[in-house]
Amino acid sequence: MLGEAAVRAGCRYYFGYPITPQNEVPEYMSGRLLEVGGTFVQAESELASINMVIGAAMAGARVMTTSSSPGISLMQEGISYLAGLELPAVIANVVRGGPGLGNIAPAQSDYFQATRGGGHGDYRTIVLAPSSCQELCDLTMKAFDLADKYRNPVMILGDGMMGQMMEPVEFPEMIDLADLPAKDWTITGNQGRPSRALLSLLLTPKVLEDHNYKLVRKYDAVTRSETDWEEYLLEDARQVVVAYGTAARIAKGAIKRVRSMGLKVGLLRPKTLWPFPSQPIKELTRIVRQLLVFEMSTGQMVEDVEMAVAGQAQVHFYGRPGGVIPTPEEVAHQISHYYYQAGLMDGEDEAKRRGGVA
Amino acid sequence: MTKKMIFAGFGGQGVLVMGYLMALTGMRQGKNVTYLPAYGAEVRGGTANCTVVISDQEIASPVSSSPDFVIVMNNPSLVRFANMVAQDGFLLTNSSLVHGEVKRHDVTKVPVPVNELAHELGEDRSANVIMVGALAEATGVVSIEDLKEALAYTGLGKKPKVLELNRRALEVGAENARQVLNKEKSA
């Protein structure tokens, strides 16, 4: 699914090393890329795969690698180089439970690693967080465009559940590689043009400082133009749940449940985790005083939410780590707990709940 | 209409294929569907289950803790999932392997001896398809005819002979479910 979307976005090079729960991607790519004249390499390690990605990106190709948490950790050095060299590449992390080898069940515990850069140095990766199979397809295609537009690595942060789940998907048409804007920085052999170089080693502090600030200006532009989120039932909400990916889907199920009980609860779902939708979350504090952050981890995105609201609203947290998949019922229970605790029921609703008359 | 169902058994029983067939059939009827498998790192003999949702509306959560239908293929799954069935739901059990008693009177219980039925049919591996036939007949969530069509688009229908056999397996399951439900009505 992710593989087909990548192929339709013009990805012709895939380098990876097997790890559950994302083996469906290399399995699919190993056959599909041959059909479209692409190249598939099962590398000897994650380090090798990410360095092959660097090479293909330098030559101007649309290139992707995928892995899962421990494998992504091994790739961090290469991702830092991609950022430093300003190379476009797409990396998908189908997150599993951690730390260490952890397990192969769905989790969201790599949020810090993904949104803070992950490797060494002052850099950012654009992080996209799909929450359905259709969105995984759409955001994968968008990831290649964003990577090229900003010359920056883009990470798709999925989880073991999205890696295994099946849903009907409508695929967009295959793009024509010839329609893409030409890249004037690629290293393709110096044939009668001035020579080019791509370097991440900048020994003079002042030169590196200029490079760092150049990256910052790029990151600012990404933040201004590409921050994306979904709002669900916010109009009359008195409490808002903030969740992304699979957790957001479970939260939606929970919200449907509590809405049927008369609780006015909405959802804000970040679709880009970096850049984080801080502004819309800050604006929420004008209409609600209660936020509930729900993650399949012990609490990572909650820090970004707290920073965004800057003390202007109460931020509660509920999480299940380690690959446990929370049910909509238990999330609904958490929502109603904080809802009642904050006294958000109005007179009429409250009377109904008590079975009396207003 | 939203119907959530959990199929459970051990690896090798075709548990995931059952769910896949149901989801595919629902999708071909223009419904929204999700198919969420869960299985251990091991394959044959390990636990395997999957959750399928078929709905006219957008499906919020593909996870369910109170499914409308639970299909149990072995004893450990009975212990784990029998209490989860929603009130007025259906509990289908593979009575060839499942012997535990279920003390619930608010659900319709449909025991189907799928292993024996499959053996009689001449193909032990068709037990899971027989169960899907029984599920469709008992609950009406999809029709046997729709299942028969969808079969051709799965691995169960790649060869004409196998397709024919699996279509018969669906009928065997449906017939058995009819008998069980009629007996219950007259009892």
Interface residues (C-beta under 8 A of the other chain):
Chain A: T20 I104 M161 Q164 M165 M166 E167 P168 R249 I250 K252 G253 A254 I255 K256 I325 P326 T327 P328 E329 E330
Chain B: Y20 A23 M27 N32 V33 T34 Y35 L36 P37 A38 A41 I59 A60 S61 P62 V63 S64 S65 S66
